[in-house]
Amino acid sequence: QAQLVESGGGLVQAGDSLRLSCAAAGRIFRGYAMGWFRQAPGREREFVAAINWNGINTRYADSVKGRFTISRDNAKNTVYLQMNSLKPEDTADYYCARYQDYTNSGNYGDTWAVDYWGQGTQVTVSS
């Protein structure tokens, strides 16, 4: 049974918006920092955004700052990624991530800090 399930990907045009959702099993969501990574064909998986357990603190990759917003609803065990002003270079498979307990915010960009991954949802942005 999948622990993290993403949805919301699709094909859009440059400048459009999408909202990704990641529904988590409660036992692996509550109290943990969550994040989003992405992987384009032929490239390594890269950090996109992260949010701490209570939603107070967030962190973003420079490439998405000001365009993407991460949020979470702890009552629904769901984390979101609102993506605005999408660019063709945002095209990738997007993965939801659950960080290991006590992960320092300085390590949110590190894939080794993730202990649960979703299956990914594809986002394609046409020019």
Short mmCIF file of the C-alpha atoms (twelve columns), coordinates in Angstrom:
data_MODEL
# 
_entry.id   MODEL 
# 
loop_
_atom_site.group_PDB 
_atom_site.id 
_atom_site.type_symbol 
_atom_site.label_atom_id 
_atom_site.label_alt_id 
_atom_site.label_comp_id 
_atom_site.label_asym_id 
_atom_site.label_seq_id 
_atom_site.Cartn_x 
_atom_site.Cartn_y 
_atom_site.Cartn_z 
_atom_site.pdbx_PDB_model_num 
ATOM 1   C CA . GLN A 1   0.000  0.000  0.000   1 
ATOM 2   C CA . ALA A 2   1.423  3.328  -1.085  1 
ATOM 3   C CA . GLN A 3   2.259  5.656  1.779   1 
ATOM 4   C CA . LEU A 4   2.457  8.840  -0.280  1 
ATOM 5   C CA . VAL A 5   0.197  9.391  -3.280  1 
ATOM 6   C CA . GLU A 6   0.666  12.395 -5.547  1 
ATOM 7   C CA . SER A 7   -1.904 13.861 -7.899  1 
ATOM 8   C CA . GLY A 8   -2.481 16.997 -9.937  1 
ATOM 9   C CA . GLY A 9   0.128  16.725 -12.654 1 
ATOM 10  C CA . GLY A 10  -0.635 17.347 -16.283 1 
ATOM 11  C CA . LEU A 11  0.174  19.146 -19.499 1 
ATOM 12  C CA . VAL A 12  -0.042 22.925 -19.398 1 
ATOM 13  C CA . GLN A 13  1.242  25.907 -21.310 1 
ATOM 14  C CA . ALA A 14  3.946  28.271 -20.145 1 
ATOM 15  C CA . GLY A 15  2.520  30.805 -17.719 1 
ATOM 16  C CA . ASP A 16  -0.207 28.478 -16.481 1 
ATOM 17  C CA . SER A 17  -0.661 27.159 -12.954 1 
ATOM 18  C CA . LEU A 18  -1.000 23.709 -11.409 1 
ATOM 19  C CA . ARG A 19  -1.518 22.475 -7.883  1 
ATOM 20  C CA . LEU A 20  -0.001 19.183 -6.867  1 
ATOM 21  C CA . SER A 21  -1.322 17.248 -3.903  1 
ATOM 22  C CA . CYS A 22  0.257  14.482 -1.861  1 
ATOM 23  C CA . ALA A 23  -1.987 12.419 0.360   1 
ATOM 24  C CA . ALA A 24  -0.147 10.560 3.096   1 
ATOM 25  C CA . ALA A 25  -0.950 7.809  5.499   1 
ATOM 26  C CA . GLY A 26  -1.462 9.537  8.834   1 
ATOM 27  C CA . ARG A 27  1.180  7.626  10.721  1 
ATOM 28  C CA . ILE A 28  3.950  8.853  8.417   1 
ATOM 29  C CA . PHE A 29  2.693  12.433 8.057   1 
ATOM 30  C CA . ARG A 30  1.950  13.848 11.444  1 
ATOM 31  C CA . GLY A 31  4.936  15.496 13.051  1 
ATOM 32  C CA . TYR A 32  7.259  15.237 10.053  1 
ATOM 33  C CA . ALA A 33  8.669  17.711 7.575   1 
ATOM 34  C CA . MET A 34  7.515  17.121 4.020   1 
ATOM 35  C CA . GLY A 35  8.899  18.157 0.678   1 
ATOM 36  C CA . TRP A 36  8.747  18.079 -3.092  1 
ATOM 37  C CA . PHE A 37  11.524 17.061 -5.453  1 
ATOM 38  C CA . ARG A 38  11.532 16.782 -9.217  1 
ATOM 39  C CA . GLN A 39  13.419 14.846 -11.839 1 
ATOM 40  C CA . ALA A 40  13.653 15.718 -15.500 1 
ATOM 41  C CA . PRO A 41  14.676 13.102 -18.102 1 
ATOM 42  C CA . GLY A 42  18.402 12.478 -17.980 1 
ATOM 43  C CA . ARG A 43  18.879 14.596 -14.877 1 
ATOM 44  C CA . GLU A 44  19.300 13.931 -11.194 1 
ATOM 45  C CA . ARG A 45  16.442 14.365 -8.769  1 
ATOM 46  C CA . GLU A 46  16.486 17.904 -7.400  1 
ATOM 47  C CA . PHE A 47  14.948 19.673 -4.447  1 
ATOM 48  C CA . VAL A 48  11.978 21.949 -5.058  1 
ATOM 49  C CA . ALA A 49  10.385 22.897 -1.737  1 
ATOM 50  C CA . ALA A 50  9.964  21.752 1.859   1 
ATOM 51  C CA . ILE A 51  7.781  22.556 4.833   1 
ATOM 52  C CA . ASN A 52  8.283  21.736 8.479   1 
ATOM 53  C CA . TRP A 53  5.858  19.706 10.568  1 
ATOM 54  C CA . ASN A 54  3.585  22.571 11.593  1 
ATOM 55  C CA . GLY A 55  3.777  24.589 8.382   1 
ATOM 56  C CA . ILE A 56  5.565  27.531 9.972   1 
ATOM 57  C CA . ASN A 57  8.835  27.197 8.090   1 
ATOM 58  C CA . THR A 58  9.324  26.648 4.384   1 
ATOM 59  C CA . ARG A 59  12.284 26.466 2.056   1 
ATOM 60  C CA . TYR A 60  12.482 26.711 -1.728  1 
ATOM 61  C CA . ALA A 61  14.953 26.082 -4.499  1 
ATOM 62  C CA . ASP A 62  16.134 29.327 -6.045  1 
ATOM 63  C CA . SER A 63  14.657 28.290 -9.381  1 
ATOM 64  C CA . VAL A 64  11.097 28.274 -8.018  1 
ATOM 65  C CA . LYS A 65  11.145 31.042 -5.415  1 
ATOM 66  C CA . GLY A 66  8.332  33.489 -5.920  1 
ATOM 67  C CA . ARG A 67  6.461  31.104 -8.240  1 
ATOM 68  C CA . PHE A 68  5.831  27.970 -6.159  1 
ATOM 69  C CA . THR A 69  4.223  27.713 -2.730  1 
ATOM 70  C CA . ILE A 70  4.280  24.665 -0.488  1 
ATOM 71  C CA . SER A 71  1.621  24.200 2.164   1 
ATOM 72  C CA . ARG A 72  0.143  21.441 4.269   1 
ATOM 73  C CA . ASP A 73  -3.157 20.542 5.858   1 
ATOM 74  C CA . ASN A 74  -2.407 18.400 8.873   1 
ATOM 75  C CA . ALA A 75  -6.080 17.580 9.371   1 
ATOM 76  C CA . LYS A 76  -6.139 15.983 5.911   1 
ATOM 77  C CA . ASN A 77  -2.615 14.506 6.002   1 
ATOM 78  C CA . THR A 78  -1.921 16.304 2.747   1 
ATOM 79  C CA . VAL A 79  0.850  18.508 1.430   1 
ATOM 80  C CA . TYR A 80  0.404  20.765 -1.580  1 
ATOM 81  C CA . LEU A 81  2.594  22.469 -4.142  1 
ATOM 82  C CA . GLN A 82  1.000  25.447 -5.861  1 
ATOM 83  C CA . MET A 83  2.932  26.162 -9.042  1 
ATOM 84  C CA . ASN A 84  2.351  29.471 -10.802 1 
ATOM 85  C CA . SER A 85  3.974  31.058 -13.839 1 
ATOM 86  C CA . LEU A 86  5.143  27.674 -15.029 1 
ATOM 87  C CA . LYS A 87  8.057  27.506 -17.434 1 
ATOM 88  C CA . PRO A 88  9.129  24.770 -19.862 1 
ATOM 89  C CA . GLU A 89  12.134 24.110 -17.616 1 
ATOM 90  C CA . ASP A 90  9.726  23.084 -14.849 1 
ATOM 91  C CA . THR A 91  8.875  19.983 -16.899 1 
ATOM 92  C CA . ALA A 92  9.676  16.924 -14.778 1 
ATOM 93  C CA . ASP A 93  8.275  14.145 -12.676 1 
ATOM 94  C CA . TYR A 94  7.428  15.598 -9.268  1 
ATOM 95  C CA . TYR A 95  7.873  13.491 -6.150  1 
ATOM 96  C CA . CYS A 96  6.444  13.957 -2.709  1 
ATOM 97  C CA . ALA A 97  8.900  13.248 0.106   1 
ATOM 98  C CA . ARG A 98  8.761  12.585 3.842   1 
ATOM 99  C CA . TYR A 99  11.900 13.583 5.719   1 
ATOM 100 C CA . GLN A 100 13.489 11.511 8.404   1 
ATOM 101 C CA . ASP A 101 12.712 12.479 11.959  1 
ATOM 102 C CA . TYR A 102 14.778 15.422 13.244  1 
ATOM 103 C CA . THR A 103 15.949 16.437 9.763   1 
ATOM 104 C CA . ASN A 104 17.569 19.857 9.986   1 
ATOM 105 C CA . SER A 105 16.141 22.435 7.610   1 
ATOM 106 C CA . GLY A 106 19.624 22.828 6.204   1 
ATOM 107 C CA . ASN A 107 19.315 19.287 4.866   1 
ATOM 108 C CA . TYR A 108 15.946 19.661 3.178   1 
ATOM 109 C CA . GLY A 109 17.701 19.692 -0.166  1 
ATOM 110 C CA . ASP A 110 19.366 16.324 0.389   1 
ATOM 111 C CA . THR A 111 17.757 13.177 -0.986  1 
ATOM 112 C CA . TRP A 112 19.446 11.093 1.718   1 
ATOM 113 C CA . ALA A 113 17.293 12.900 4.294   1 
ATOM 114 C CA . VAL A 114 14.126 11.442 2.733   1 
ATOM 115 C CA . ASP A 115 12.826 8.130  3.982   1 
ATOM 116 C CA . TYR A 116 9.535  7.937  2.077   1 
ATOM 117 C CA . TRP A 117 8.925  8.792  -1.569  1 
ATOM 118 C CA . GLY A 118 5.744  8.991  -3.574  1 
ATOM 119 C CA . GLN A 119 5.428  7.386  -6.981  1 
ATOM 120 C CA . GLY A 120 5.640  10.709 -8.815  1 
ATOM 121 C CA . THR A 121 3.323  12.784 -10.968 1 
ATOM 122 C CA . GLN A 122 4.293  14.140 -14.355 1 
ATOM 123 C CA . VAL A 123 4.247  17.836 -15.139 1 
ATOM 124 C CA . THR A 124 4.806  18.977 -18.705 1 
ATOM 125 C CA . VAL A 125 4.967  22.648 -19.598 1 
ATOM 126 C CA . SER A 126 4.835  23.525 -23.281 1 
ATOM 127 C CA . SER A 127 6.258  26.747 -24.666 1 
# 
